[in-house]
Amino acid sequence: MLEIFTQIANLVAYTLMGLDPQTPFGAATHFFIKSTTTIFTLLVVMIYLIALIRASLNVERMRAFLAGRNRVVGYFFGSTFGAITPFCSCSSVPVFIGFTSARIPIGVTMAFLITSPMINQVAVVVLWGLLGWQFTLLYILMGFVVGMLAGAFLDAINAQRYLQPFLAEAYAKGEVPAGDGTQREPLTMKDRHLFARAETLEILGRVWKWVFIGVGLGALLYGYVPEGWVESNLGGGQWWQVPAAVLLGIPLYTNITGVVPVMESLILQGLPIGTTMAFCMSTVAASFPEFVLLKQVMQWRLLAIFFLLLLVAFTLVGWILNLVEPLLTLNL
């Protein structure tokens, strides 16, 4: 399937526009066309299909289900819900508030909050085509492990104590937002289609600019950064380069869809897989805009704990991926 988008990029960039593939501008333009057509096609298809499945999902029932499960099962389902919902880190915050108000254990809620921006259906499809099934499954597994272990740790320290007072009080009293517990009539196929179409358009309207920004950055890196520059500065495999990449990603912000083309260009420039993933996860799940929003619902202590957990988790994931990279068969 990805070969189709390569052919489209060849036609537009090299045939219709007459660009030279050996020039930086020609290579960058080809990369931009190929990545945007690939990502937007996958976005439309995957968001629509997932929305069809989610159309009849009763969020209130899911909250009750998660709150009543064995805690480990709860962490797993919290991470699963995070993985299948197309939220970026910032748009996950309102859901975090709703879960907390419904008295879902803080660890289960945090498992959702951590997993949601790291894994989604678009990332899985694109990574599968870019890096192969082995790497993609390993990435999904580690995303779940990170979310579940972080959730267990936050439950162990009673992290709900460090929520902002209004939210901590709601958690303690078990106040449930209006509308919880209501029953909904089963949706017809037409209703599901309308819901899926509306959600697809809404999400596209929210993320399209990040796709263009992410692809644009990736195209600049791919076309204009001298070959070997990235590899010579961050590709040496030294232990400190992974945490350095994590810290470098914090001032930036994008979602997982926008960061995929950046990831591809960094890998093609010679950056190790683990270092690249550590950088990309940092931009998606540990960015300044997210922490500005989270400060509205978390006290500084919980925010600092959450921040340190992410830094440690992304660094460990990066080190592990760099170690196993020689054993994986990649599509690049």
C-alpha positions, 0 to 999 in steps of 0.5 A: 500500500505504501508503494502507491503513495511513493508513486504518487509522490514521484508523479507529482514531485518529479514528473509534474513539478519537474524537480531534481531528486538529487537536490535538497528541495526535490528530496524534501518535496517528495518526502512531504507529498509522500508523507502527507498523502499517506498520513491523511489517508490512514487518518480518514480510514482508521479514525472512521473505522474506530469511530464506528466501533466506538459509536455505541460505547457507553463511557459511563459504563466503562468508568463503572467497569474500570472502577470495579475491576481487579486493579491490575485488570483496571490498569490494563483496560485503562491503557487499552482505552488510552490506546484506542482513543484518538486523543492527543495529550492535551485533549486527554485532560478533560477525560482525565477529569471525568474519570477522576470525578467518577472515582476511578482509581487514580492509577487506572486514570493515569494509565489512560493519560500516559498511554493515550498520547503514546499509542493510537491506531494511526501510529500503529498502522504507520509504524507497521509500514515504516518499521515492520511488525516486530518493532510495532508490537514491541512498541505497543507492549512497552507502551502498555507496560509504561502505562500500567507500571506508572499507574501502579506506582501512583496508586501505591503513593495515593497520588489522589492526595496531590490533585487540585482541591476541587478535583480531590474533593470530587474524588473523595466524595465520589461525585459523578458528572451529570448524565452518568449512569444513563442508558442509551438506545442502541444506535442504528448503522446510519447513526453510527455512520453519522457519528463516525463521519462527524468524529473523523471531520472533527479530529481531522480539523483538530490535527491537520495543522500538526500533520503539516507541521510534523511533515514539514519538519520531517521534510526539512530534516530529510532534505536539508540536514547534511547526511551523517550530521544527525548520526555523528551528533546523536547516533553514536550509541552513547548512553547519554544521547537517549536522555538528551533526546528526551530533554530536547523534545520537551519544548516541542509539541505535536501529536503522534500522527504529526511526529511519525514523519519526523521519526521517519526522517530522523531514522533515515538520517541515521539516528538509532531507533531507541533515541528517535522514539525517546525524542518523539515520545517526549514531544507527544507526551511530555510537552509544555502545553500539556503540563500547562493544562495538567497544572489546572488539575494537579498540584505541583508535587503530582505534576513533578512526579508525573513528569519524572515518571515520563522522563525515566520511562522514555529513557528506559524505552529508548535504551531497550530499543537501541539494544534490540534494534540489531535483532529486529527486521525493519522495513526501511 
